[in-house]
Amino acid sequence: MELYIDIALIITSLALIVSVVLQNKGIGMGGLTGSDSGGVFTARRGIEKTLFWITIILSAVFFILTVTAVLMEG
């Protein structure tokens, strides 16, 4: 059973990494200098909104799997 949870954790973590990287809007290194307008809010629409919710769901699944793996160890 631990093997299945470990495999699920790996798959979930990779999917979470991909979903976070895909949300990057190309701010790049300009955000480090303070010269960009990072305070501007834009509404999420379409695929961006779907990706946002997928990221939230993946993070919740990752948290549940991590807690389950820790409880199974001890």
C-alpha positions as CSV (number, residue, x, y, z in Angstrom):
1,M,0.0,0.0,0.0
2,E,2.9,2.4,0.8
3,L,4.2,1.9,-2.8
4,Y,0.9,3.1,-4.3
5,I,0.9,6.2,-2.1
6,D,4.5,6.9,-3.0
7,I,3.8,6.6,-6.7
8,A,0.6,8.8,-6.3
9,L,2.7,11.4,-4.4
10,I,5.3,11.5,-7.2
11,I,2.7,11.9,-9.9
12,T,0.8,14.5,-7.9
13,S,3.9,16.5,-7.2
14,L,4.9,16.5,-10.8
15,A,1.5,17.6,-11.9
16,L,1.5,20.3,-9.2
17,I,4.9,21.6,-10.4
18,V,3.6,21.7,-14.0
19,S,0.5,23.6,-13.1
20,V,2.4,26.2,-11.1
21,V,4.9,26.7,-13.9
22,L,2.1,27.1,-16.4
23,Q,0.6,29.9,-14.4
24,N,3.6,32.1,-14.7
25,K,2.7,35.1,-16.8
26,G,6.2,35.9,-18.0
27,I,7.1,38.4,-15.3
28,G,10.6,37.1,-15.4
29,M,13.5,38.8,-13.7
30,G,11.9,42.2,-14.0
31,G,10.0,41.6,-10.8
32,L,13.3,41.6,-8.8
33,T,14.1,45.2,-9.7
34,G,10.8,46.5,-8.6
35,S,10.2,48.2,-11.9
36,D,7.1,46.2,-12.9
37,S,3.5,46.9,-11.9
38,G,2.9,43.7,-9.9
39,G,0.0,45.3,-8.0
40,V,-2.3,45.2,-11.0
41,F,-5.2,42.8,-10.5
42,T,-6.7,41.0,-13.5
43,A,-9.6,38.6,-13.4
44,R,-9.0,35.0,-14.3
45,R,-10.9,33.7,-17.2
46,G,-11.1,30.6,-19.3
47,I,-8.2,28.2,-19.2
48,E,-6.4,30.4,-16.6
49,K,-9.3,30.0,-14.2
50,T,-9.4,26.2,-14.8
51,L,-5.6,25.9,-14.2
52,F,-6.0,27.9,-11.0
53,W,-8.6,25.5,-9.7
54,I,-6.6,22.5,-10.8
55,T,-3.6,23.8,-8.9
56,I,-5.7,24.1,-5.7
57,I,-7.2,20.6,-6.1
58,L,-3.7,19.1,-6.7
59,S,-2.3,20.9,-3.7
60,A,-5.1,19.5,-1.5
61,V,-4.6,16.0,-2.9
62,F,-0.8,16.3,-2.3
63,F,-1.5,17.4,1.3
64,I,-3.8,14.5,2.0
65,L,-1.4,12.0,0.4
66,T,1.5,13.3,2.5
67,V,-0.5,13.1,5.7
68,T,-1.5,9.6,4.8
69,A,2.0,8.5,4.0
70,V,3.2,9.9,7.4
71,L,0.5,8.2,9.3
72,M,1.2,4.9,7.6
73,E,5.0,5.2,8.5
74,G,4.4,5.6,12.2
